[in-house]
Every structure is written in C-alpha cells, then in structure tokens.
Amino acid sequence: MRKADPETQRRILNRLKRARGQLDGVIAAVENDGSCRDIVTQLAAVSTALDRAGFTIVSNAMKYCITDPEEAAEVEDGLTTEELEKLFLALS
C-alpha cells in the first residue's frame, strides 16, 4: 500500500481504528457476561469495518496496478492483477 494517497490512507486508518474500538467493546462485553445479542452485533460491526478497510486497500492497489502495472509490480513486491483478484476474493 505504498502508493495510497493521504485521503485514502486516512480513511483506511479510521476504519481500522473504529474496528479496534469495536473489538475492545466485544472483549469487554464477553468479560462482563454481556448479552449474546450485543456481542454478536458488535462482532458484526467489527467484521464490516475490517472488510471495508480491506476492500479499500485492494481497490487502491487495483487502481495503481491498472494505471502503472510495471511500477506497481516493482513497488508492491511483484503484485499482479491476478494476485489482486485473489486478495479481493479472500475478503468476500
């Protein structure tokens, strides 16, 4: 993710930090015998936040690979469009 613009990087970090906060809430709920409904709802929120961060990362890499495939392969340790497709599918 070496070529993410500052706005994209900020959005990704915000999602990851939100997920971390939600995960802290899940842990606290489990430790304090929270309700099943509340725990599963928080877990779903964590999962969604992580998925969105992952999709944003892959999307950014796809744009980069399309606009400059040779540089992307060099900068991203040989990452190809085929590998990006596999990463994308790993998130779905």
C-alpha positions as CSV (number, residue, x, y, z in Angstrom):
1,M,0.0,0.0,0.0
2,R,2.9,2.2,-0.7
3,K,1.0,4.5,-3.2
4,A,-2.1,5.3,-1.3
5,D,-3.0,9.0,-1.4
6,P,-3.2,10.7,2.1
7,E,-7.1,10.8,2.0
8,T,-7.3,7.0,1.2
9,Q,-4.8,6.2,3.9
10,R,-6.7,8.3,6.4
11,R,-10.0,6.5,5.6
12,I,-8.4,3.1,5.9
13,L,-6.8,4.0,9.3
14,N,-10.1,5.5,10.5
15,R,-11.9,2.2,9.7
16,L,-9.2,0.1,11.3
17,K,-9.2,2.3,14.5
18,R,-13.0,2.0,14.6
19,A,-12.8,-1.8,14.3
20,R,-10.2,-1.8,17.1
21,G,-12.6,0.2,19.3
22,Q,-15.5,-2.1,18.5
23,L,-13.4,-5.2,19.2
24,D,-12.5,-3.7,22.6
25,G,-16.2,-3.4,23.2
26,V,-16.7,-7.0,22.3
27,I,-13.9,-8.2,24.6
28,A,-15.4,-6.1,27.4
29,A,-18.9,-7.5,26.8
30,V,-17.5,-11.1,26.9
31,E,-15.5,-10.4,30.1
32,N,-18.6,-8.8,31.7
33,D,-21.1,-11.5,30.6
34,G,-22.8,-9.3,28.1
35,S,-25.8,-10.4,26.2
36,C,-25.4,-12.7,23.2
37,R,-27.3,-10.2,21.0
38,D,-25.0,-7.3,22.0
39,I,-21.8,-9.4,21.5
40,V,-22.9,-10.7,18.0
41,T,-24.0,-7.2,17.0
42,Q,-20.6,-5.8,17.9
43,L,-18.8,-8.6,16.2
44,A,-20.7,-7.9,13.0
45,A,-19.7,-4.3,13.2
46,V,-16.0,-5.3,13.6
47,S,-16.3,-7.6,10.7
48,T,-17.9,-5.0,8.5
49,A,-15.3,-2.3,9.4
50,L,-12.4,-4.8,8.6
51,D,-14.0,-5.8,5.3
52,R,-14.4,-2.2,4.2
53,A,-10.8,-1.4,5.1
54,G,-9.6,-4.5,3.2
55,F,-11.8,-3.6,0.1
56,T,-10.4,-0.1,0.2
57,I,-6.8,-1.4,0.3
58,V,-7.4,-3.8,-2.6
59,S,-9.3,-1.1,-4.6
60,N,-6.5,1.3,-4.2
61,A,-4.0,-1.3,-5.3
62,M,-6.1,-2.2,-8.3
63,K,-6.2,1.4,-9.4
64,Y,-2.4,1.6,-9.1
65,C,-1.9,-1.7,-11.0
66,I,-4.1,-0.5,-13.8
67,T,-2.5,2.9,-14.2
68,D,1.1,1.7,-13.9
69,P,1.4,-2.1,-13.8
70,E,5.1,-2.2,-14.2
71,E,5.8,0.2,-11.3
72,A,3.1,-1.5,-9.2
73,A,4.7,-4.9,-9.7
74,E,8.1,-3.4,-8.7
75,V,6.9,-1.3,-5.7
76,E,4.5,-3.9,-4.4
77,D,6.9,-6.8,-4.5
78,G,5.6,-8.3,-7.8
79,L,1.9,-8.0,-7.0
80,T,0.0,-8.8,-10.2
81,T,-3.6,-8.2,-11.1
82,E,-4.2,-12.0,-10.7
83,E,-3.0,-11.8,-7.1
84,L,-5.1,-8.7,-6.5
85,E,-8.1,-10.7,-7.7
86,K,-7.3,-13.5,-5.2
87,L,-6.9,-10.9,-2.4
88,F,-10.3,-9.4,-3.3
89,L,-11.9,-12.8,-3.3
90,A,-10.3,-13.6,0.0
91,L,-12.3,-10.8,1.5
92,S,-15.6,-11.9,0.1
